Amino acid sequence: MKFSITILLLIFSLLTFSQEKTTFELDDEKRLSIELKGKIKNIIIEKENIKNGNSENYIYDFNENGAIQKIVKNGLGVDVINRTLRDEGIHYVFKNGKLISKLNKMVIGLDGETYKYDENWNLVLEKHYMNNILVKEILQKFDNENRITNKIDYLYGGFSDYNEKTQEGKENYIYEKEEYEYDSSNNLTLVTTHNFRRNFIEERIFKFDLNGNIIEEGHCMKSNGKTECTYKPLFGFEYDNQNRQVRKFQLAQFSPHNTDQIFKYDNNGNKIESIGYYIYPNKEPIIGYNFKYEYNEFGNKTKDVEVIGKYRRLRFDKYKTEVTEYDKFQNIKLEEYLTESGTTLKVVVNNYEYDKLGNWIKKETKEGKTHEDLKATEITTREIEYYE
């Protein structure tokens, strides 16, 4: 009977984790990331924050090839210039999987960012607007191998007299320039930054081993018109025979101490331990922190323990261990934070409802200091339309 149950679980796992998926991830906004089973046409997400009494919604549109076309986010945002909260309707528009614009449509004129690309879809121009005022501009150049070679940041601010149409005096608004150099193996070996506001030039130098792993990082600073400087190594890195980073150490003198970091992995490549040795001048190294991690068979972290150290806090309370449990679809159903003595400080429970493809369509989140005093804090629903 036990053997039969194991076979059924294996079949379920293969069916669940090998079917077609629709995924999206935006590097600068991880909260927009989404992964769904099946061929998704669109999805409407309604999120109600019971605790704070506000709500927001998201609408995603995908084409038949699974590429994102558009995202609309409606909810509260921040007016940076006037330093107030405001209602926002942010429209993210994509082409060939690249973000073309991110604009708040509740403001007359431009409010947000626009992006332009070259024929190889390298990002060459980025403009930032606030209340129809151009406040920042980034220009980038690429070589024939699609490697970035130059970058210029223009910073106009919200109250300058800069005219975007005439571009008169544009050079006066240059904040920073960067140049990039590569070795014959396409490793980025040098980044030269010229900061015009603070009047310095920094050269960041990177050294690599034969496998393309960075083994040393250093820099060289020039200021007040100086043309030469002395290279100073900052960090060193070591790897195992599988090119996994096993050590990061400091080559310069940092305050109040240097930290020598050691990383250990299991046979699946999961990081299972991090150790930080604190190195003070003329003293023996001491262990400043030690974290250990455990994972389930799907590679999801189930336990995160601070063995040594006193750094983890929930507001004013220290905790040592974070325990995470998952349901059969590998969505988080429990997060629990425990003190050194095993006392529970905080519990977060997620209850899900699923459709026939195994995508959750409702999530109710409850929080409490213990399992006995859980209260609903958020309810999220997802209306999913699939391509036939």
Disulfide bonds with the S-S distance in Angstrom:
Cys220-Cys229 1.40
